[in-house]
Amino acid sequence: MIGVQYTVYFKAPEDQLIEGCQALLSPHWPLYLGESDDLVDVLSPRIIEVEPTLADRIHSIIPGLKQGCRLVKVPNRFVKQGKSWHVEQQLYSIPPEKEGIQLSEPKLAYSIEGRNIVFNGNSW
């Protein structure tokens, strides 16, 4: 694939966001996505402040099963079991790209650039 663009959002304490933004602006090594031959160009990392609000239209992945979305299993964490590691996965719904998905009940989300983004967990 050529010319693919992704928008990635991180939710973390401010000091970690500053450190991450600096690392993206000036990485020690070339950045790759997925396979080692998928080089990444970071275009505009920035930190914004936004408060969560209730939204009934969501434009990001949503934990769980939602009708009208594409389903994916995403590795959530790795757990050591004896001498080997086990990956725990979580099911997510990916809404249609432009319009997002209308929910029957509002969900806590962050409104960023006209898109309502949901994060797992509500800490920070």
Disulfide bonds with the S-S distance in Angstrom:
none
